[in-house]
């Protein structure tokens, strides 16, 4: 009797600590082509383009030429013809940017060099 209870207790402990999987009887295993292959490490980050993502920040510094602004601790370029500045729906010039302004902005799309160039800036 003690052996039976011991066997039941051991079986209960083993079943609680193991993972199980189930499969429908009669269903074939999925083909290798139908299973999504995992991307190599770092591949998603290298191909990701989040340039259209809207960000928020505060301007903490503006260069004397108004060709760069510091937002959230990063210096970002204000590129003529690539950076579009808006206030209340109307276009503004870079001279309209000032320290302390809260802004919403996107980055210019493209390669690594463009990750530091502003795409659009909205000043409330």
Biopython code that builds the backbone (N, CA, C, O; Angstrom):
import numpy as np
from Bio.PDB.StructureBuilder import StructureBuilder

atoms = [
    (1, "UNK", "N", (0.822, -1.192, 0.000)),
    (1, "UNK", "CA", (0.000, 0.000, 0.000)),
    (1, "UNK", "C", (0.863, 1.252, 0.000)),
    (1, "UNK", "O", (0.589, 2.210, -0.722)),
    (2, "UNK", "N", (1.941, 1.230, 0.844)),
    (2, "UNK", "CA", (2.827, 2.383, 0.883)),
    (2, "UNK", "C", (3.518, 2.572, -0.452)),
    (2, "UNK", "O", (3.762, 3.703, -0.871)),
    (3, "UNK", "N", (3.833, 1.488, -1.117)),
    (3, "UNK", "CA", (4.491, 1.564, -2.422)),
    (3, "UNK", "C", (3.571, 2.214, -3.451)),
    (3, "UNK", "O", (4.033, 2.977, -4.299)),
    (4, "UNK", "N", (2.288, 1.921, -3.384)),
    (4, "UNK", "CA", (1.326, 2.506, -4.324)),
    (4, "UNK", "C", (1.230, 4.014, -4.122)),
    (4, "UNK", "O", (1.254, 4.777, -5.088)),
    (5, "UNK", "N", (1.124, 4.442, -2.872)),
    (5, "UNK", "CA", (1.034, 5.885, -2.605)),
    (5, "UNK", "C", (2.318, 6.594, -3.005)),
    (5, "UNK", "O", (2.273, 7.715, -3.512)),
    (6, "UNK", "N", (3.443, 5.966, -2.786)),
    (6, "UNK", "CA", (4.722, 6.540, -3.179)),
    (6, "UNK", "C", (4.808, 6.680, -4.698)),
    (6, "UNK", "O", (5.292, 7.691, -5.206)),
    (7, "UNK", "N", (4.342, 5.674, -5.411)),
    (7, "UNK", "CA", (4.349, 5.716, -6.873)),
    (7, "UNK", "C", (3.430, 6.820, -7.387)),
    (7, "UNK", "O", (3.769, 7.514, -8.344)),
    (8, "UNK", "N", (2.272, 6.984, -6.758)),
    (8, "UNK", "CA", (1.326, 8.045, -7.150)),
    (8, "UNK", "C", (1.935, 9.414, -6.878)),
    (8, "UNK", "O", (1.810, 10.321, -7.702)),
    (9, "UNK", "N", (2.586, 9.572, -5.744)),
    (9, "UNK", "CA", (3.200, 10.858, -5.408)),
    (9, "UNK", "C", (4.330, 11.193, -6.370)),
    (9, "UNK", "O", (4.445, 12.339, -6.804)),
    (10, "UNK", "N", (5.155, 10.234, -6.708)),
    (10, "UNK", "CA", (6.253, 10.457, -7.656)),
    (10, "UNK", "C", (5.700, 10.807, -9.037)),
    (10, "UNK", "O", (6.214, 11.706, -9.702)),
    (11, "UNK", "N", (4.666, 10.107, -9.465)),
    (11, "UNK", "CA", (4.055, 10.390, -10.769)),
    (11, "UNK", "C", (3.450, 11.789, -10.794)),
    (11, "UNK", "O", (3.547, 12.489, -11.801)),
    (12, "UNK", "N", (2.831, 12.197, -9.700)),
    (12, "UNK", "CA", (2.239, 13.543, -9.636)),
    (12, "UNK", "C", (3.314, 14.613, -9.707)),
    (12, "UNK", "O", (3.144, 15.620, -10.394)),
    (13, "UNK", "N", (4.420, 14.404, -9.002)),
    (13, "UNK", "CA", (5.515, 15.379, -9.045)),
    (13, "UNK", "C", (6.136, 15.459, -10.432)),
    (13, "UNK", "O", (6.469, 16.545, -10.907)),
    (14, "UNK", "N", (6.289, 14.320, -11.073)),
    (14, "UNK", "CA", (6.889, 14.303, -12.413)),
    (14, "UNK", "C", (5.987, 14.974, -13.438)),
    (14, "UNK", "O", (6.473, 15.679, -14.323)),
    (15, "UNK", "N", (4.699, 14.766, -13.331)),
    (15, "UNK", "CA", (3.791, 15.364, -14.300)),
    (15, "UNK", "C", (3.657, 16.869, -14.090)),
    (15, "UNK", "O", (3.371, 17.601, -15.038)),
    (16, "UNK", "N", (3.856, 17.332, -12.878)),
    (16, "UNK", "CA", (3.763, 18.765, -12.598)),
    (16, "UNK", "C", (4.990, 19.515, -13.083)),
    (16, "UNK", "O", (4.906, 20.713, -13.356)),
    (17, "UNK", "N", (6.117, 18.851, -13.196)),
    (17, "UNK", "CA", (7.344, 19.549, -13.564)),
    (17, "UNK", "C", (7.743, 19.353, -15.019)),
    (17, "UNK", "O", (8.802, 19.830, -15.426)),
    (18, "UNK", "N", (6.939, 18.673, -15.807)),
    (18, "UNK", "CA", (7.290, 18.448, -17.207)),
    (18, "UNK", "C", (6.332, 19.203, -18.110)),
    (18, "UNK", "O", (5.188, 19.475, -17.745)),
    (19, "UNK", "N", (6.813, 19.529, -19.269)),
    (19, "UNK", "CA", (5.972, 20.184, -20.267)),
    (19, "UNK", "C", (5.345, 19.123, -21.143)),
    (19, "UNK", "O", (5.930, 18.064, -21.369)),
    (20, "UNK", "N", (4.173, 19.405, -21.627)),
    (20, "UNK", "CA", (3.511, 18.446, -22.491)),
    (20, "UNK", "C", (3.068, 19.131, -23.768)),
    (20, "UNK", "O", (2.872, 20.346, -23.815)),
    (21, "UNK", "N", (2.919, 18.330, -24.784)),
    (21, "UNK", "CA", (2.436, 18.825, -26.066)),
    (21, "UNK", "C", (1.350, 17.888, -26.552)),
    (21, "UNK", "O", (1.328, 16.711, -26.192)),
    (22, "UNK", "N", (0.464, 18.403, -27.357)),
    (22, "UNK", "CA", (-0.593, 17.554, -27.880)),
    (22, "UNK", "C", (-0.663, 17.710, -29.389)),
    (22, "UNK", "O", (-0.252, 18.724, -29.954)),
    (23, "UNK", "N", (-1.189, 16.688, -30.015)),
    (23, "UNK", "CA", (-1.315, 16.689, -31.468)),
    (23, "UNK", "C", (-2.600, 15.975, -31.824)),
    (23, "UNK", "O", (-2.960, 14.986, -31.185)),
    (24, "UNK", "N", (-3.280, 16.455, -32.816)),
    (24, "UNK", "CA", (-4.527, 15.842, -33.240)),
    (24, "UNK", "C", (-4.200, 14.519, -33.916)),
    (24, "UNK", "O", (-3.349, 14.450, -34.803)),
    (25, "UNK", "N", (-4.882, 13.487, -33.488)),
    (25, "UNK", "CA", (-4.633, 12.161, -34.048)),
    (25, "UNK", "C", (-5.071, 12.149, -35.506)),
    (25, "UNK", "O", (-6.175, 12.582, -35.838)),
    (26, "UNK", "N", (-4.213, 11.659, -36.353)),
    (26, "UNK", "CA", (-4.542, 11.541, -37.768)),
    (26, "UNK", "C", (-4.129, 12.743, -38.590)),
    (26, "UNK", "O", (-4.111, 12.664, -39.819)),
    (27, "UNK", "N", (-3.801, 13.843, -37.958)),
    (27, "UNK", "CA", (-3.373, 15.030, -38.701)),
    (27, "UNK", "C", (-1.885, 14.912, -39.007)),
    (27, "UNK", "O", (-1.100, 14.555, -38.128)),
    (28, "UNK", "N", (-1.489, 15.206, -40.241)),
    (28, "UNK", "CA", (-0.068, 15.115, -40.574)),
    (28, "UNK", "C", (0.714, 16.266, -39.945)),
    (28, "UNK", "O", (0.154, 17.322, -39.651)),
    (29, "UNK", "N", (1.982, 16.056, -39.747)),
    (29, "UNK", "CA", (2.849, 17.113, -39.229)),
    (29, "UNK", "C", (2.956, 18.223, -40.266)),
    (29, "UNK", "O", (2.896, 17.937, -41.461)),
    (30, "UNK", "N", (3.114, 19.482, -39.851)),
    (30, "UNK", "CA", (3.237, 20.568, -40.820)),
    (30, "UNK", "C", (4.519, 20.431, -41.640)),
    (30, "UNK", "O", (5.546, 19.965, -41.146)),
    (31, "UNK", "N", (4.434, 20.842, -42.888)),
    (31, "UNK", "CA", (5.619, 20.770, -43.747)),
    (31, "UNK", "C", (6.621, 21.835, -43.321)),
    (31, "UNK", "O", (6.227, 22.859, -42.762)),
    (32, "UNK", "N", (7.898, 21.615, -43.572)),
    (32, "UNK", "CA", (8.906, 22.609, -43.183)),
    (32, "UNK", "C", (8.668, 23.978, -43.820)),
    (32, "UNK", "O", (9.013, 24.999, -43.224)),
    (33, "UNK", "N", (8.084, 24.018, -45.022)),
    (33, "UNK", "CA", (7.834, 25.301, -45.685)),
    (33, "UNK", "C", (6.718, 26.092, -45.023)),
    (33, "UNK", "O", (6.679, 27.318, -45.123)),
    (34, "UNK", "N", (5.807, 25.393, -44.345)),
    (34, "UNK", "CA", (4.694, 26.107, -43.717)),
    (34, "UNK", "C", (5.043, 26.651, -42.339)),
    (34, "UNK", "O", (4.303, 27.460, -41.780)),
    (35, "UNK", "N", (6.152, 26.215, -41.803)),
    (35, "UNK", "CA", (6.595, 26.700, -40.500)),
    (35, "UNK", "C", (7.449, 27.946, -40.719)),
    (35, "UNK", "O", (8.402, 27.929, -41.497)),
    (36, "UNK", "N", (7.104, 28.997, -40.041)),
    (36, "UNK", "CA", (7.819, 30.261, -40.202)),
    (36, "UNK", "C", (9.224, 30.139, -39.621)),
    (36, "UNK", "O", (9.407, 29.740, -38.471)),
    (37, "UNK", "N", (10.192, 30.486, -40.426)),
    (37, "UNK", "CA", (11.575, 30.415, -39.963)),
    (37, "UNK", "C", (11.908, 31.649, -39.138)),
    (37, "UNK", "O", (11.456, 32.753, -39.443)),
    (38, "UNK", "N", (12.688, 31.457, -38.110)),
    (38, "UNK", "CA", (13.107, 32.568, -37.256)),
    (38, "UNK", "C", (14.167, 33.386, -37.972)),
    (38, "UNK", "O", (15.041, 32.839, -38.645)),
    (39, "UNK", "N", (14.082, 34.688, -37.824)),
    (39, "UNK", "CA", (15.081, 35.582, -38.417)),
    (39, "UNK", "C", (16.365, 35.505, -37.606)),
    (39, "UNK", "O", (16.326, 35.291, -36.394)),
    (40, "UNK", "N", (17.493, 35.679, -38.263)),
    (40, "UNK", "CA", (18.742, 35.673, -37.510)),
    (40, "UNK", "C", (18.783, 36.850, -36.536)),
    (40, "UNK", "O", (18.162, 37.881, -36.793)),
    (41, "UNK", "N", (19.508, 36.711, -35.421)),
    (41, "UNK", "CA", (19.567, 37.795, -34.434)),
    (41, "UNK", "C", (20.040, 39.105, -35.062)),
    (41, "UNK", "O", (21.015, 39.130, -35.814)),
    (42, "UNK", "N", (19.344, 40.179, -34.746)),
    (42, "UNK", "CA", (19.719, 41.489, -35.254)),
    (42, "UNK", "C", (19.114, 41.822, -36.607)),
    (42, "UNK", "O", (19.187, 42.972, -37.040)),
    (43, "UNK", "N", (18.518, 40.850, -37.288)),
    (43, "UNK", "CA", (17.971, 41.117, -38.615)),
    (43, "UNK", "C", (16.790, 42.070, -38.554)),
    (43, "UNK", "O", (16.673, 42.964, -39.391)),
    (44, "UNK", "N", (15.921, 41.893, -37.581)),
    (44, "UNK", "CA", (14.750, 42.757, -37.478)),
    (44, "UNK", "C", (15.158, 44.194, -37.217)),
    (44, "UNK", "O", (14.581, 45.115, -37.795)),
    (45, "UNK", "N", (16.129, 44.395, -36.369)),
    (45, "UNK", "CA", (16.569, 45.753, -36.049)),
    (45, "UNK", "C", (17.235, 46.415, -37.243)),
    (45, "UNK", "O", (17.088, 47.621, -37.439)),
    (46, "UNK", "N", (17.964, 45.647, -38.046)),
    (46, "UNK", "CA", (18.667, 46.255, -39.164)),
    (46, "UNK", "C", (17.735, 46.614, -40.308)),
    (46, "UNK", "O", (18.058, 47.486, -41.115)),
    (47, "UNK", "N", (16.583, 45.955, -40.391)),
    (47, "UNK", "CA", (15.654, 46.239, -41.480)),
    (47, "UNK", "C", (14.483, 47.099, -41.037)),
    (47, "UNK", "O", (13.659, 47.487, -41.865)),
    (48, "UNK", "N", (14.393, 47.399, -39.772)),
    (48, "UNK", "CA", (13.274, 48.187, -39.270)),
    (48, "UNK", "C", (13.422, 49.646, -39.705)),
    (48, "UNK", "O", (14.510, 50.220, -39.639)),
    (49, "UNK", "N", (12.322, 50.228, -40.147)),
    (49, "UNK", "CA", (12.313, 51.644, -40.508)),
    (49, "UNK", "C", (11.192, 52.293, -39.717)),
    (49, "UNK", "O", (10.029, 52.235, -40.115)),
    (50, "UNK", "N", (11.539, 52.909, -38.603)),
    (50, "UNK", "CA", (10.551, 53.544, -37.755)),
    (50, "UNK", "C", (10.516, 55.044, -37.974)),
    (50, "UNK", "O", (10.098, 55.790, -37.088)),
    (51, "UNK", "N", (10.955, 55.501, -39.155)),
    (51, "UNK", "CA", (11.058, 56.936, -39.404)),
    (51, "UNK", "C", (9.700, 57.628, -39.366)),
    (51, "UNK", "O", (9.622, 58.814, -39.044)),
    (52, "UNK", "N", (8.625, 56.904, -39.693)),
    (52, "UNK", "CA", (7.316, 57.549, -39.712)),
    (52, "UNK", "C", (6.669, 57.575, -38.330)),
    (52, "UNK", "O", (5.586, 58.135, -38.169)),
    (53, "UNK", "N", (7.306, 56.987, -37.351)),
    (53, "UNK", "CA", (6.760, 56.995, -35.995)),
    (53, "UNK", "C", (6.796, 58.406, -35.417)),
    (53, "UNK", "O", (7.817, 59.092, -35.481)),
    (54, "UNK", "N", (5.680, 58.822, -34.860)),
    (54, "UNK", "CA", (5.598, 60.141, -34.245)),
    (54, "UNK", "C", (6.198, 60.080, -32.853)),
    (54, "UNK", "O", (5.846, 59.222, -32.043)),
    (55, "UNK", "N", (7.106, 61.001, -32.591)),
    (55, "UNK", "CA", (7.761, 61.081, -31.292)),
    (55, "UNK", "C", (7.380, 62.406, -30.635)),
    (55, "UNK", "O", (6.895, 63.325, -31.296)),
    (56, "UNK", "N", (7.606, 62.488, -29.339)),
    (56, "UNK", "CA", (7.375, 63.733, -28.621)),
    (56, "UNK", "C", (8.633, 64.102, -27.862)),
    (56, "UNK", "O", (9.379, 63.226, -27.424)),
    (57, "UNK", "N", (8.870, 65.386, -27.707)),
    (57, "UNK", "CA", (10.029, 65.819, -26.944)),
    (57, "UNK", "C", (10.016, 67.312, -26.724)),
    (57, "UNK", "O", (9.094, 68.015, -27.136)),
    (58, "UNK", "N", (11.064, 67.785, -26.062)),
    (58, "UNK", "CA", (11.209, 69.207, -25.798)),
    (58, "UNK", "C", (12.545, 69.665, -26.365)),
    (58, "UNK", "O", (13.562, 68.986, -26.222)),
    (59, "UNK", "N", (12.527, 70.808, -26.999)),
    (59, "UNK", "CA", (13.755, 71.382, -27.541)),
    (59, "UNK", "C", (14.565, 71.942, -26.384)),
    (59, "UNK", "O", (14.113, 72.837, -25.670)),
    (60, "UNK", "N", (15.784, 71.397, -26.204)),
    (60, "UNK", "CA", (16.627, 71.861, -25.103)),
    (60, "UNK", "C", (17.746, 72.777, -25.587)),
    (60, "UNK", "O", (18.363, 73.470, -24.778)),
    (61, "UNK", "N", (18.019, 72.793, -26.894)),
    (61, "UNK", "CA", (19.039, 73.690, -27.446)),
    (61, "UNK", "C", (18.799, 73.834, -28.950)),
    (61, "UNK", "O", (18.267, 72.935, -29.600)),
    (62, "UNK", "N", (19.204, 74.988, -29.483)),
    (62, "UNK", "CA", (19.111, 75.266, -30.919)),
    (62, "UNK", "C", (20.451, 75.824, -31.356)),
    (62, "UNK", "O", (21.009, 76.701, -30.696)),
    (63, "UNK", "N", (20.973, 75.314, -32.478)),
    (63, "UNK", "CA", (22.263, 75.815, -32.963)),
    (63, "UNK", "C", (22.105, 77.256, -33.457)),
    (63, "UNK", "O", (21.006, 77.655, -33.843)),
    (64, "UNK", "N", (23.188, 78.040, -33.451)),
    (64, "UNK", "CA", (23.096, 79.435, -33.902)),
    (64, "UNK", "C", (22.599, 79.571, -35.344)),
    (64, "UNK", "O", (21.900, 80.533, -35.663)),
    (65, "UNK", "N", (22.945, 78.632, -36.209)),
    (65, "UNK", "CA", (22.498, 78.682, -37.607)),
    (65, "UNK", "C", (21.086, 78.118, -37.792)),
    (65, "UNK", "O", (20.532, 78.170, -38.890)),
    (66, "UNK", "N", (20.513, 77.585, -36.727)),
    (66, "UNK", "CA", (19.187, 76.954, -36.757)),
    (66, "UNK", "C", (19.150, 75.740, -37.690)),
    (66, "UNK", "O", (18.099, 75.389, -38.228)),
    (67, "UNK", "N", (20.321, 75.101, -37.876)),
    (67, "UNK", "CA", (20.362, 73.915, -38.720)),
    (67, "UNK", "C", (20.356, 72.626, -37.897)),
    (67, "UNK", "O", (20.330, 71.531, -38.458)),
    (68, "UNK", "N", (20.380, 72.756, -36.563)),
    (68, "UNK", "CA", (20.286, 71.612, -35.661)),
    (68, "UNK", "C", (19.536, 72.015, -34.404)),
    (68, "UNK", "O", (19.627, 73.149, -33.937)),
    (69, "UNK", "N", (18.786, 71.048, -33.866)),
    (69, "UNK", "CA", (18.113, 71.252, -32.589)),
    (69, "UNK", "C", (18.381, 70.034, -31.713)),
    (69, "UNK", "O", (18.553, 68.919, -32.205)),
    (70, "UNK", "N", (18.413, 70.272, -30.420)),
    (70, "UNK", "CA", (18.587, 69.166, -29.491)),
    (70, "UNK", "C", (17.231, 68.856, -28.876)),
    (70, "UNK", "O", (16.618, 69.691, -28.211)),
    (71, "UNK", "N", (16.777, 67.615, -29.121)),
    (71, "UNK", "CA", (15.497, 67.163, -28.589)),
    (71, "UNK", "C", (15.747, 65.875, -27.816)),
    (71, "UNK", "O", (16.342, 64.934, -28.340)),
    (72, "UNK", "N", (15.295, 65.841, -26.583)),
    (72, "UNK", "CA", (15.478, 64.669, -25.723)),
    (72, "UNK", "C", (16.938, 64.241, -25.647)),
    (72, "UNK", "O", (17.229, 63.048, -25.567)),
    (73, "UNK", "N", (17.847, 65.191, -25.672)),
    (73, "UNK", "CA", (19.263, 64.899, -25.519)),
    (73, "UNK", "C", (19.995, 64.532, -26.789)),
    (73, "UNK", "O", (21.203, 64.299, -26.744)),
    (74, "UNK", "N", (19.309, 64.469, -27.931)),
    (74, "UNK", "CA", (19.948, 64.111, -29.204)),
    (74, "UNK", "C", (19.923, 65.296, -30.155)),
    (74, "UNK", "O", (18.904, 65.971, -30.302)),
    (75, "UNK", "N", (21.065, 65.542, -30.802)),
    (75, "UNK", "CA", (21.117, 66.602, -31.803)),
    (75, "UNK", "C", (20.555, 66.072, -33.112)),
    (75, "UNK", "O", (20.997, 65.038, -33.613)),
    (76, "UNK", "N", (19.581, 66.783, -33.662)),
    (76, "UNK", "CA", (18.927, 66.382, -34.904)),
    (76, "UNK", "C", (19.052, 67.504, -35.922)),
    (76, "UNK", "O", (18.948, 68.682, -35.580)),
    (77, "UNK", "N", (19.276, 67.128, -37.180)),
    (77, "UNK", "CA", (19.478, 68.114, -38.247)),
    (77, "UNK", "C", (18.146, 68.640, -38.761)),
    (77, "UNK", "O", (17.164, 67.906, -38.865)),
    (78, "UNK", "N", (18.139, 69.931, -39.079)),
    (78, "UNK", "CA", (17.017, 70.570, -39.762)),
    (78, "UNK", "C", (17.509, 70.785, -41.195)),
    (78, "UNK", "O", (18.215, 71.754, -41.473)),
    (79, "UNK", "N", (17.134, 69.882, -42.098)),
    (79, "UNK", "CA", (17.651, 69.895, -43.467)),
    (79, "UNK", "C", (16.710, 70.650, -44.395)),
    (79, "UNK", "O", (15.527, 70.319, -44.473)),
    (80, "UNK", "N", (17.216, 71.660, -45.100)),
    (80, "UNK", "CA", (16.379, 72.382, -46.058)),
    (80, "UNK", "C", (15.856, 71.427, -47.133)),
    (80, "UNK", "O", (16.611, 70.639, -47.701)),
    (81, "UNK", "N", (14.567, 71.512, -47.398)),
    (81, "UNK", "CA", (13.949, 70.660, -48.402)),
    (81, "UNK", "C", (13.556, 69.280, -47.889)),
    (81, "UNK", "O", (12.781, 68.584, -48.545)),
    (82, "UNK", "N", (14.063, 68.874, -46.749)),
    (82, "UNK", "CA", (13.723, 67.554, -46.196)),
    (82, "UNK", "C", (12.924, 67.667, -44.893)),
    (82, "UNK", "O", (12.070, 66.827, -44.608)),
    (83, "UNK", "N", (13.204, 68.699, -44.117)),
    (83, "UNK", "CA", (12.514, 68.893, -42.844)),
    (83, "UNK", "C", (11.376, 69.885, -43.053)),
    (83, "UNK", "O", (11.574, 70.981, -43.577)),
    (84, "UNK", "N", (10.182, 69.476, -42.633)),
    (84, "UNK", "CA", (8.997, 70.334, -42.769)),
    (84, "UNK", "C", (8.541, 70.734, -41.374)),
    (84, "UNK", "O", (8.304, 69.879, -40.520)),
    (85, "UNK", "N", (8.421, 72.033, -41.150)),
    (85, "UNK", "CA", (8.054, 72.575, -39.842)),
    (85, "UNK", "C", (6.648, 73.156, -39.901)),
    (85, "UNK", "O", (6.301, 73.877, -40.837)),
    (86, "UNK", "N", (5.838, 72.833, -38.888)),
    (86, "UNK", "CA", (4.450, 73.292, -38.863)),
    (86, "UNK", "C", (4.079, 73.821, -37.484)),
    (86, "UNK", "O", (4.529, 73.300, -36.464)),
    (87, "UNK", "N", (3.254, 74.863, -37.467)),
    (87, "UNK", "CA", (2.636, 75.363, -36.241)),
    (87, "UNK", "C", (1.176, 75.631, -36.559)),
    (87, "UNK", "O", (0.852, 76.435, -37.434)),
    (88, "UNK", "N", (0.298, 74.944, -35.833)),
    (88, "UNK", "CA", (-1.159, 75.088, -36.022)),
    (88, "UNK", "C", (-1.564, 74.917, -37.485)),
    (88, "UNK", "O", (-2.425, 75.640, -37.987)),
    (89, "UNK", "N", (-0.936, 73.954, -38.165)),
    (89, "UNK", "CA", (-1.314, 73.634, -39.537)),
    (89, "UNK", "C", (-0.645, 74.463, -40.612)),
    (89, "UNK", "O", (-0.817, 74.173, -41.796)),
    (90, "UNK", "N", (0.107, 75.479, -40.247)),
    (90, "UNK", "CA", (0.784, 76.329, -41.228)),
    (90, "UNK", "C", (2.286, 76.090, -41.160)),
    (90, "UNK", "O", (2.841, 75.831, -40.092)),
    (91, "UNK", "N", (2.925, 76.179, -42.307)),
    (91, "UNK", "CA", (4.368, 76.013, -42.351)),
    (91, "UNK", "C", (5.094, 77.166, -41.676)),
    (91, "UNK", "O", (4.671, 78.318, -41.771)),
    (92, "UNK", "N", (6.188, 76.851, -40.993)),
    (92, "UNK", "CA", (6.995, 77.895, -40.359)),
    (92, "UNK", "C", (8.448, 77.707, -40.767)),
    (92, "UNK", "O", (8.824, 76.665, -41.304)),
    (93, "UNK", "N", (9.252, 78.717, -40.508)),
    (93, "UNK", "CA", (10.682, 78.663, -40.807)),
    (93, "UNK", "C", (11.435, 78.161, -39.572)),
    (93, "UNK", "O", (10.895, 78.199, -38.466)),
    (94, "UNK", "N", (12.679, 77.691, -39.748)),
    (94, "UNK", "CA", (13.456, 77.220, -38.597)),
    (94, "UNK", "C", (13.614, 78.257, -37.491)),
    (94, "UNK", "O", (13.830, 77.891, -36.336)),
    (95, "UNK", "N", (13.512, 79.540, -37.820)),
    (95, "UNK", "CA", (13.606, 80.575, -36.808)),
    (95, "UNK", "C", (12.460, 80.491, -35.803)),
    (95, "UNK", "O", (12.534, 81.083, -34.726)),
    (96, "UNK", "N", (11.403, 79.760, -36.149)),
    (96, "UNK", "CA", (10.258, 79.592, -35.252)),
    (96, "UNK", "C", (10.501, 78.561, -34.156)),
    (96, "UNK", "O", (9.671, 78.409, -33.260)),
    (97, "UNK", "N", (11.632, 77.848, -34.213)),
    (97, "UNK", "CA", (11.958, 76.869, -33.172)),
    (97, "UNK", "C", (12.692, 77.556, -32.032)),
    (97, "UNK", "O", (13.598, 78.356, -32.269)),
    (98, "UNK", "N", (12.307, 77.249, -30.794)),
    (98, "UNK", "CA", (12.923, 77.888, -29.639)),
    (98, "UNK", "C", (13.102, 76.880, -28.508)),
    (98, "UNK", "O", (12.385, 75.884, -28.417)),
    (99, "UNK", "N", (14.070, 77.164, -27.657)),
    (99, "UNK", "CA", (14.339, 76.323, -26.496)),
    (99, "UNK", "C", (13.108, 76.302, -25.597)),
    (99, "UNK", "O", (12.482, 77.337, -25.366)),
    (100, "UNK", "N", (12.767, 75.123, -25.094)),
    (100, "UNK", "CA", (11.625, 74.979, -24.197)),
    (100, "UNK", "C", (10.332, 74.595, -24.881)),
    (100, "UNK", "O", (9.352, 74.281, -24.206)),
    (101, "UNK", "N", (10.302, 74.613, -26.211)),
    (101, "UNK", "CA", (9.079, 74.234, -26.921)),
    (101, "UNK", "C", (8.908, 72.715, -26.883)),
    (101, "UNK", "O", (9.860, 71.965, -27.098)),
    (102, "UNK", "N", (7.686, 72.279, -26.609)),
    (102, "UNK", "CA", (7.350, 70.868, -26.739)),
    (102, "UNK", "C", (6.967, 70.646, -28.196)),
    (102, "UNK", "O", (6.189, 71.410, -28.767)),
    (103, "UNK", "N", (7.515, 69.600, -28.787)),
    (103, "UNK", "CA", (7.267, 69.322, -30.192)),
    (103, "UNK", "C", (6.917, 67.849, -30.386)),
    (103, "UNK", "O", (7.242, 66.999, -29.558)),
    (104, "UNK", "N", (6.256, 67.577, -31.483)),
    (104, "UNK", "CA", (6.066, 66.214, -31.979)),
    (104, "UNK", "C", (6.826, 66.165, -33.294)),
    (104, "UNK", "O", (6.790, 67.120, -34.069)),
    (105, "UNK", "N", (7.517, 65.052, -33.550)),
    (105, "UNK", "CA", (8.361, 65.023, -34.736)),
    (105, "UNK", "C", (8.537, 63.612, -35.268)),
    (105, "UNK", "O", (8.319, 62.625, -34.566)),
    (106, "UNK", "N", (8.939, 63.550, -36.534)),
    (106, "UNK", "CA", (9.338, 62.288, -37.156)),
    (106, "UNK", "C", (10.766, 62.464, -37.651)),
    (106, "UNK", "O", (11.271, 63.582, -37.749)),
    (107, "UNK", "N", (11.401, 61.349, -37.959)),
    (107, "UNK", "CA", (12.728, 61.388, -38.559)),
    (107, "UNK", "C", (12.598, 61.166, -40.053)),
    (107, "UNK", "O", (11.642, 60.542, -40.513)),
    (108, "UNK", "N", (13.563, 61.678, -40.816)),
    (108, "UNK", "CA", (13.557, 61.476, -42.260)),
    (108, "UNK", "C", (13.767, 59.999, -42.543)),
    (108, "UNK", "O", (14.526, 59.332, -41.840)),
    (109, "UNK", "N", (13.104, 59.488, -43.557)),
    (109, "UNK", "CA", (13.269, 58.080, -43.906)),
    (109, "UNK", "C", (14.583, 57.883, -44.641)),
    (109, "UNK", "O", (15.113, 58.813, -45.249)),
    (110, "UNK", "N", (15.095, 56.682, -44.581)),
    (110, "UNK", "CA", (16.335, 56.373, -45.275)),
    (110, "UNK", "C", (17.338, 55.688, -44.391)),
    (110, "UNK", "O", (16.985, 55.103, -43.366)),
    (111, "UNK", "N", (18.588, 55.759, -44.787)),
    (111, "UNK", "CA", (19.672, 55.043, -44.114)),
    (111, "UNK", "C", (20.053, 55.620, -42.778)),
    (111, "UNK", "O", (19.380, 56.501, -42.242)),
    (112, "UNK", "N", (21.147, 55.109, -42.247)),
    (112, "UNK", "CA", (21.609, 55.496, -40.913)),
    (112, "UNK", "C", (21.893, 56.987, -40.790)),
    (112, "UNK", "O", (21.633, 57.582, -39.744)),
    (113, "UNK", "N", (22.430, 57.600, -41.857)),
    (113, "UNK", "CA", (22.747, 59.024, -41.795)),
    (113, "UNK", "C", (21.480, 59.860, -41.645)),
    (113, "UNK", "O", (21.525, 60.964, -41.103)),
    (114, "UNK", "N", (20.366, 59.346, -42.115)),
    (114, "UNK", "CA", (19.121, 60.106, -42.047)),
    (114, "UNK", "C", (18.389, 59.908, -40.738)),
    (114, "UNK", "O", (17.396, 60.590, -40.483)),
    (115, "UNK", "N", (18.846, 59.002, -39.909)),
    (115, "UNK", "CA", (18.206, 58.802, -38.610)),
    (115, "UNK", "C", (18.427, 59.994, -37.697)),
    (115, "UNK", "O", (17.792, 60.090, -36.647)),
    (116, "UNK", "N", (19.308, 60.899, -38.072)),
    (116, "UNK", "CA", (19.547, 62.096, -37.274)),
    (116, "UNK", "C", (18.987, 63.343, -37.949)),
    (116, "UNK", "O", (19.266, 64.462, -37.518)),
    (117, "UNK", "N", (18.200, 63.155, -39.002)),
    (117, "UNK", "CA", (17.589, 64.282, -39.716)),
    (117, "UNK", "C", (16.085, 64.275, -39.446)),
    (117, "UNK", "O", (15.420, 63.247, -39.573)),
    (118, "UNK", "N", (15.569, 65.439, -39.073)),
    (118, "UNK", "CA", (14.140, 65.567, -38.820)),
    (118, "UNK", "C", (13.362, 65.470, -40.121)),
    (118, "UNK", "O", (13.798, 65.980, -41.153)),
    (119, "UNK", "N", (12.206, 64.811, -40.069)),
    (119, "UNK", "CA", (11.322, 64.730, -41.225)),
    (119, "UNK", "C", (10.262, 65.815, -41.131)),
    (119, "UNK", "O", (10.203, 66.712, -41.972)),
    (120, "UNK", "N", (9.434, 65.731, -40.114)),
    (120, "UNK", "CA", (8.390, 66.720, -39.882)),
    (120, "UNK", "C", (8.388, 67.093, -38.408)),
    (120, "UNK", "O", (8.592, 66.243, -37.540)),
    (121, "UNK", "N", (8.158, 68.364, -38.135)),
    (121, "UNK", "CA", (8.123, 68.867, -36.757)),
    (121, "UNK", "C", (6.824, 69.637, -36.587)),
    (121, "UNK", "O", (6.524, 70.544, -37.363)),
    (122, "UNK", "N", (6.054, 69.271, -35.565)),
    (122, "UNK", "CA", (4.812, 69.960, -35.254)),
    (122, "UNK", "C", (4.973, 70.696, -33.932)),
    (122, "UNK", "O", (5.204, 70.078, -32.892)),
    (123, "UNK", "N", (4.852, 72.001, -33.977)),
    (123, "UNK", "CA", (4.935, 72.837, -32.787)),
    (123, "UNK", "C", (3.521, 73.246, -32.424)),
    (123, "UNK", "O", (2.842, 73.868, -33.241)),
    (124, "UNK", "N", (3.050, 72.918, -31.221)),
    (124, "UNK", "CA", (1.669, 73.278, -30.854)),
    (124, "UNK", "C", (1.487, 74.779, -30.706)),
    (124, "UNK", "O", (0.387, 75.240, -30.402)),
]
sb = StructureBuilder()
sb.init_structure("model")
sb.init_model(0)
sb.init_chain("A")
sb.init_seg("    ")
for serial, (resi, resn, name, xyz) in enumerate(atoms, 1):
    if name == "N":
        sb.init_residue(resn, " ", resi, " ")
    sb.init_atom(name, np.array(xyz, "f"), 0.0, 1.0, " ", f" {name:<3s}", serial, name[0])
structure = sb.get_structure()
